[in-house]
Amino acid sequence: MADLVPFSRAPRPSRPRPSEPEPLWRQMLGDQLRRRRHDRDETLTETAENAGVSPQYLSEVERGLKEPSSEMIAAIAGALDTSLIELTSAVADELRQVTAAPASAAVSAARGAFALAA
């Protein structure tokens, strides 16, 4: 029979706790999809039909209530004339901005200065 050897755990680096929880990926994705659909002046029904999904499903994705599969995301992206990589990159960029903003503001405030970002 084998012996069990305990491994020591390296301490995790401490990260400052954000005052608000990070937004969920599905919420950020839904916001991005809705903006792109509105930019095209399309209705839920039109985009859903082009993507091959129901308007109810697309509505739930846009509101961040559904966790769509990569196939569904790709179908909706295609219906909005964008690529999966372009869409996911835009969501990731926005997520970086949302999560980085409080940290940079805290650093500026600690130095006694405030900066506005455009």
N, CA, C and O of each residue as an XYZ file, in Angstrom:
472
protein
N       0.843     -1.172      0.000
C       0.000      0.000      0.000
C       0.890      1.237      0.000
O       1.973      1.234      0.584
N       0.423      2.292     -0.660
C       1.220      3.498     -0.808
C       1.091      4.397      0.420
O       0.067      4.413      1.103
N       2.159      5.137      0.673
C       2.135      6.107      1.768
C       1.626      7.442      1.240
O       1.915      7.829      0.107
N       0.883      8.122      2.057
C       0.428      9.467      1.711
C       1.444     10.474      2.203
O       1.842     10.457      3.368
N       1.853     11.340      1.320
C       2.836     12.356      1.665
C       2.146     13.712      1.598
O       1.695     14.117      0.526
N       2.053     14.416      2.713
C       1.402     15.734      2.665
C       2.313     16.756      1.996
O       3.528     16.764      2.194
N       1.695     17.605      1.208
C       2.419     18.692      0.561
C       2.068     19.988      1.280
O       0.913     20.244      1.620
N       3.085     20.783      1.495
C       2.798     22.075      2.110
C       2.231     22.999      1.046
O       2.658     22.981     -0.109
N       1.289     23.784      1.444
C       0.669     24.718      0.503
C       1.378     26.052      0.574
O       1.617     26.604      1.648
N       1.701     26.546     -0.589
C       2.312     27.871     -0.653
C       1.231     28.899     -0.348
O       0.101     28.764     -0.816
N       1.556     29.900      0.411
C       0.536     30.915      0.705
C       0.134     31.645     -0.572
O       0.968     31.953     -1.424
N      -1.145     31.907     -0.680
C      -1.639     32.644     -1.840
C      -1.320     34.113     -1.667
O      -1.433     34.647     -0.563
N      -0.928     34.766     -2.731
C      -0.697     36.206     -2.620
C      -2.018     36.895     -2.302
O      -3.062     36.560     -2.861
N      -1.951     37.847     -1.410
C      -3.188     38.529     -1.038
C      -3.523     39.582     -2.082
O      -2.672     40.358     -2.516
N      -4.774     39.582     -2.463
C      -5.280     40.582     -3.400
C      -6.233     41.482     -2.636
O      -6.966     41.017     -1.763
N      -6.227     42.730     -2.951
C      -7.192     43.601     -2.277
C      -8.607     43.167     -2.647
O      -8.893     42.854     -3.803
N      -9.463     43.154     -1.671
C     -10.862     42.787     -1.901
C     -11.575     43.950     -2.569
O     -11.570     45.066     -2.048
N     -12.188     43.699     -3.716
C     -12.934     44.785     -4.339
C     -14.169     45.114     -3.508
O     -14.739     44.251     -2.839
N     -14.564     46.370     -3.565
C     -15.734     46.781     -2.805
C     -17.001     46.183     -3.413
O     -17.983     45.966     -2.704
N     -16.986     45.924     -4.679
C     -18.114     45.297     -5.355
C     -17.623     44.038     -6.046
O     -16.473     43.986     -6.483
N     -18.471     43.024     -6.155
C     -18.040     41.807     -6.846
C     -17.815     42.083     -8.335
O     -18.443     42.965     -8.922
N     -16.916     41.318     -8.920
C     -16.671     41.461    -10.351
C     -17.928     41.068    -11.117
O     -18.657     40.169    -10.697
N     -18.183     41.735    -12.233
C     -19.345     41.351    -13.031
C     -19.130     39.957    -13.625
O     -17.996     39.539    -13.861
N     -20.205     39.263    -13.857
C     -20.125     37.936    -14.449
C     -19.901     38.049    -15.951
O     -20.361     38.992    -16.596
N     -19.184     37.065    -16.495
C     -18.904     37.022    -17.932
C     -20.207     37.060    -18.721
O     -20.314     37.793    -19.704
N     -21.195     36.280    -18.302
C     -22.442     36.208    -19.068
C     -23.166     37.554    -19.081
O     -23.843     37.878    -20.057
N     -23.034     38.338    -18.018
C     -23.660     39.660    -17.994
C     -22.947     40.612    -18.945
O     -23.587     41.375    -19.669
N     -21.626     40.563    -18.939
C     -20.845     41.423    -19.832
C     -21.087     41.037    -21.297
O     -21.196     41.901    -22.167
N     -21.168     39.737    -21.551
C     -21.450     39.256    -22.902
C     -22.822     39.738    -23.353
O     -22.974     40.226    -24.473
N     -23.814     39.604    -22.492
C     -25.167     40.039    -22.839
C     -25.230     41.521    -23.149
O     -25.894     41.937    -24.098
N     -24.534     42.323    -22.345
C     -24.497     43.765    -22.600
C     -23.878     44.062    -23.964
O     -24.375     44.900    -24.716
N     -22.797     43.368    -24.267
C     -22.109     43.574    -25.542
C     -23.010     43.173    -26.717
O     -23.074     43.881    -27.722
N     -23.700     42.044    -26.590
C     -24.599     41.596    -27.653
C     -25.746     42.584    -27.864
O     -26.092     42.910    -29.000
N     -26.326     43.051    -26.777
C     -27.439     43.994    -26.886
C     -26.987     45.284    -27.567
O     -27.682     45.800    -28.442
N     -25.821     45.806    -27.170
C     -25.312     47.037    -27.797
C     -25.101     46.838    -29.294
O     -25.467     47.692    -30.101
N     -24.511     45.710    -29.653
C     -24.265     45.455    -31.078
C     -25.575     45.322    -31.852
O     -25.685     45.804    -32.979
N     -26.563     44.670    -31.249
C     -27.863     44.525    -31.906
C     -28.526     45.891    -32.063
O     -29.079     46.198    -33.119
N     -28.470     46.707    -31.019
C     -29.060     48.052    -31.105
C     -28.329     48.912    -32.126
O     -28.962     49.691    -32.838
N     -26.998     48.783    -32.211
C     -26.229     49.538    -33.206
C     -26.685     49.206    -34.628
O     -26.587     50.037    -35.531
N     -27.180     47.994    -34.813
C     -27.660     47.561    -36.128
C     -29.153     47.863    -36.319
O     -29.717     47.574    -37.374
N     -29.785     48.444    -35.296
C     -31.226     48.733    -35.328
C     -32.044     47.480    -35.643
O     -32.988     47.523    -36.431
N     -31.665     46.364    -35.013
C     -32.397     45.111    -35.199
C     -33.237     44.811    -33.965
O     -32.890     45.193    -32.847
N     -34.336     44.126    -34.190
C     -35.154     43.662    -33.081
C     -34.604     42.327    -32.582
O     -33.812     41.669    -33.257
N     -35.045     41.949    -31.386
C     -34.674     40.633    -30.865
C     -35.072     39.541    -31.848
O     -34.306     38.610    -32.096
N     -36.270     39.657    -32.405
C     -36.780     38.639    -33.316
C     -35.918     38.511    -34.562
O     -35.627     37.402    -35.009
N     -35.511     39.640    -35.120
C     -34.682     39.599    -36.336
C     -33.342     38.928    -36.065
O     -32.927     38.048    -36.819
N     -32.666     39.334    -35.000
C     -31.356     38.767    -34.692
C     -31.486     37.294    -34.315
O     -30.681     36.464    -34.740
N     -32.498     36.977    -33.519
C     -32.703     35.582    -33.106
C     -32.952     34.688    -34.310
O     -32.418     33.582    -34.390
N     -33.754     35.163    -35.234
C     -34.045     34.383    -36.437
C     -32.764     34.130    -37.234
O     -32.521     33.013    -37.689
N     -31.954     35.167    -37.400
C     -30.686     35.009    -38.135
C     -29.715     34.079    -37.428
O     -28.903     33.416    -38.073
N     -29.798     34.028    -36.098
C     -28.894     33.172    -35.316
C     -29.431     31.754    -35.165
O     -28.689     30.847    -34.791
N     -30.718     31.557    -35.454
C     -31.314     30.232    -35.294
C     -31.663     29.905    -33.852
O     -31.651     28.742    -33.449
N     -31.976     30.943    -33.073
C     -32.398     30.752    -31.683
C     -33.735     31.460    -31.496
O     -34.143     32.257    -32.341
N     -34.409     31.172    -30.402
C     -35.683     31.835    -30.141
C     -35.428     33.243    -29.598
O     -34.393     33.499    -28.982
N     -36.376     34.148    -29.830
C     -36.236     35.495    -29.265
C     -36.156     35.461    -27.737
O     -35.448     36.268    -27.135
N     -36.873     34.540    -27.115
C     -36.840     34.430    -25.658
C     -35.444     34.043    -25.178
O     -34.949     34.579    -24.186
N     -34.811     33.107    -25.891
C     -33.460     32.681    -25.505
C     -32.480     33.839    -25.664
O     -31.669     34.094    -24.774
N     -32.552     34.536    -26.788
C     -31.657     35.668    -27.017
C     -31.869     36.739    -25.956
O     -30.905     37.334    -25.475
N     -33.114     36.988    -25.591
C     -33.402     37.965    -24.544
C     -32.743     37.555    -23.225
O     -32.170     38.396    -22.532
N     -32.821     36.280    -22.879
C     -32.216     35.806    -21.635
C     -30.689     35.895    -21.685
O     -30.049     36.184    -20.673
N     -30.116     35.651    -22.845
C     -28.655     35.789    -23.007
C     -28.271     37.255    -22.832
O     -27.317     37.565    -22.118
N     -29.004     38.152    -23.475
C     -28.700     39.579    -23.375
C     -28.846     40.108    -21.954
O     -28.130     41.030    -21.563
N     -29.752     39.546    -21.187
C     -29.945     39.987    -19.805
C     -29.014     39.279    -18.830
O     -29.072     39.527    -17.625
N     -28.149     38.392    -19.347
C     -27.188     37.700    -18.500
C     -27.785     36.587    -17.666
O     -27.206     36.184    -16.657
N     -28.940     36.087    -18.078
C     -29.606     35.024    -17.327
C     -29.222     33.635    -17.804
O     -29.361     32.666    -17.058
N     -28.744     33.524    -19.028
C     -28.332     32.240    -19.597
C     -26.831     32.219    -19.781
O     -26.215     33.245    -20.072
N     -26.251     31.060    -19.613
C     -24.822     30.831    -19.860
C     -24.737     30.083    -21.190
O     -24.742     28.852    -21.205
N     -24.660     30.812    -22.306
C     -24.725     30.149    -23.609
C     -23.453     29.355    -23.926
O     -22.359     29.688    -23.472
N     -23.633     28.305    -24.712
C     -22.484     27.515    -25.158
C     -21.693     28.321    -26.184
O     -22.173     29.325    -26.708
N     -20.489     27.871    -26.456
C     -19.662     28.574    -27.452
C     -20.318     28.521    -28.824
O     -20.170     29.454    -29.615
N     -21.038     27.449    -29.118
C     -21.736     27.343    -30.402
C     -22.836     28.404    -30.503
O     -23.022     29.020    -31.553
N     -23.555     28.608    -29.407
C     -24.615     29.618    -29.402
C     -24.031     31.022    -29.515
O     -24.561     31.867    -30.236
N     -22.938     31.263    -28.800
C     -22.295     32.582    -28.884
C     -21.834     32.837    -30.312
O     -22.009     33.936    -30.838
N     -21.248     31.827    -30.935
C     -20.783     31.972    -32.315
C     -21.947     32.226    -33.269
O     -21.825     33.037    -34.187
N     -23.069     31.548    -33.065
C     -24.237     31.748    -33.926
C     -24.783     33.169    -33.784
O     -25.123     33.811    -34.779
N     -24.864     33.653    -32.553
C     -25.375     35.009    -32.326
C     -24.384     36.040    -32.871
O     -24.788     37.036    -33.470
N     -23.094     35.799    -32.663
C     -22.079     36.704    -33.209
C     -22.187     36.768    -34.729
O     -22.128     37.848    -35.316
N     -22.344     35.612    -35.357
C     -22.491     35.567    -36.812
C     -23.709     36.339    -37.283
O     -23.659     37.023    -38.305
N     -24.812     36.230    -36.535
C     -26.028     36.963    -36.891
C     -25.817     38.466    -36.779
O     -26.512     39.244    -37.432
N     -24.860     38.876    -35.952
C     -24.544     40.302    -35.787
C     -23.345     40.724    -36.645
O     -22.774     41.797    -36.450
N     -22.978     39.864    -37.593
C     -21.860     40.131    -38.513
C     -20.556     40.434    -37.792
O     -19.821     41.343    -38.179
N     -20.275     39.679    -36.756
C     -19.000     39.800    -36.064
C     -18.454     38.398    -35.848
O     -19.171     37.411    -36.011
N     -17.203     38.316    -35.487
C     -16.589     37.010    -35.243
C     -16.588     36.707    -33.748
O     -16.744     37.603    -32.919
N     -16.415     35.465    -33.428
C     -16.350     35.043    -32.033
C     -15.166     35.697    -31.333
O     -15.288     36.131    -30.187
N     -14.022     35.775    -32.007
C     -12.832     36.370    -31.390
C     -13.030     37.871    -31.173
O     -12.604     38.408    -30.151
N     -13.664     38.544    -32.112
C     -13.908     39.979    -31.969
C     -14.858     40.249    -30.803
O     -14.651     41.176    -30.020
N     -15.887     39.437    -30.702
C     -16.867     39.603    -29.629
C     -16.254     39.310    -28.261
O     -16.412     40.098    -27.328
N     -15.561     38.187    -28.139
C     -14.984     37.832    -26.838
C     -13.863     38.798    -26.450
O     -13.678     39.076    -25.265
N     -13.125     39.307    -27.413
C     -12.090     40.302    -27.112
C     -12.714     41.590    -26.580
O     -12.197     42.196    -25.641
N     -13.824     42.001    -27.181
C     -14.507     43.211    -26.724
C     -15.025     43.032    -25.295
O     -14.937     43.948    -24.478
N     -15.566     41.848    -25.002
C     -16.062     41.583    -23.649
C     -14.892     41.573    -22.664
O     -14.993     42.139    -21.575
N     -13.789     40.936    -23.039
C     -12.616     40.888    -22.158
C     -12.052     42.283    -21.917
O     -11.681     42.611    -20.790
N     -11.982     43.112    -22.961
C     -11.491     44.485    -22.802
C     -12.379     45.273    -21.849
O     -11.888     46.003    -20.987
N     -13.674     45.121    -22.010
C     -14.603     45.832    -21.138
C     -14.491     45.343    -19.695
O     -14.559     46.137    -18.757
N     -14.320     44.048    -19.528
C     -14.160     43.488    -18.189
C     -12.888     44.013    -17.533
O     -12.881     44.300    -16.337
N     -11.812     44.140    -18.310
C     -10.571     44.715    -17.779
C     -10.791     46.147    -17.308
O     -10.306     46.536    -16.246
N     -11.517     46.925    -18.090
C     -11.781     48.318    -17.731
C     -12.616     48.411    -16.459
O     -12.336     49.234    -15.586
N     -13.630     47.577    -16.355
C     -14.518     47.616    -15.196
C     -13.786     47.199    -13.935
O     -13.963     47.819    -12.887
N     -12.965     46.160    -14.017
C     -12.288     45.665    -12.818
C     -11.044     46.471    -12.485
O     -10.618     46.478    -11.330
N     -10.445     47.152    -13.461
C      -9.239     47.934    -13.190
C      -9.559     49.333    -12.677
O      -8.726     49.940    -12.004
N     -10.723     49.849    -12.971
C     -11.063     51.222    -12.599
C     -10.993     51.482    -11.103
O     -10.385     52.475    -10.704
N     -11.587     50.638    -10.244
C     -11.518     50.934     -8.816
C     -10.091     50.922     -8.270
O      -9.757     51.735     -7.409
N      -9.248     50.013     -8.757
C      -7.875     49.935     -8.258
C      -7.085     51.185     -8.624
O      -6.354     51.724     -7.794
N      -7.230     51.647     -9.862
C      -6.481     52.834    -10.267
C      -6.987     54.067     -9.540
O      -6.197     54.954     -9.216
N      -8.287     54.143     -9.276
C      -8.828     55.283     -8.546
C      -8.309     55.287     -7.118
O      -8.024     56.347     -6.561
N      -8.184     54.110     -6.523
C      -7.685     54.016     -5.157
C      -6.231     54.459     -5.080
O      -5.826     55.127     -4.129
N      -5.447     54.082     -6.088
C      -4.038     54.482     -6.110
C      -3.934     55.988     -6.258
O      -3.142     56.627     -5.566
N      -4.729     56.564     -7.156
C      -4.697     58.012     -7.347
C      -5.141     58.737     -6.093
O      -4.544     59.742     -5.706
N      -6.187     58.231     -5.456
C      -6.688     58.870     -4.238
C      -5.653     58.787     -3.125
O      -5.520     59.713     -2.325
N      -4.923     57.682     -3.073
C      -3.897     57.528     -2.028
C      -2.784     58.530     -2.229
O      -2.152     58.950     -1.260
N      -2.529     58.924     -3.465
C      -1.483     59.909     -3.748
C      -1.994     61.330     -3.612
O      -1.223     62.283     -3.727
N      -3.306     61.482     -3.364
C      -3.865     62.812     -3.207
C      -4.265     63.451     -4.514
O      -4.482     64.662     -4.571
N      -4.369     62.651     -5.579
C      -4.749     63.196     -6.874
C      -5.831     62.317     -7.481
O      -5.935     61.128     -7.181
N      -6.621     62.924     -8.328
C      -7.660     62.175     -9.023
C      -7.439     62.355    -10.512
O      -7.020     63.418    -10.970
N      -7.728     61.302    -11.259
C      -7.565     61.367    -12.715
C      -8.866     60.936    -13.360
O      -9.552     60.046    -12.858
N      -9.203     61.562    -14.463
C     -10.381     61.187    -15.230
C      -9.922     60.458    -16.464
O      -8.964     60.855    -17.127
N     -10.627     59.376    -16.762
C     -10.300     58.609    -17.962
C     -11.332     58.907    -19.032
O     -12.522     59.047    -18.749
N     -10.862     59.001    -20.254
C     -11.780     59.274    -21.371
C     -12.275     58.001    -21.955
O     -13.058     58.020    -22.905
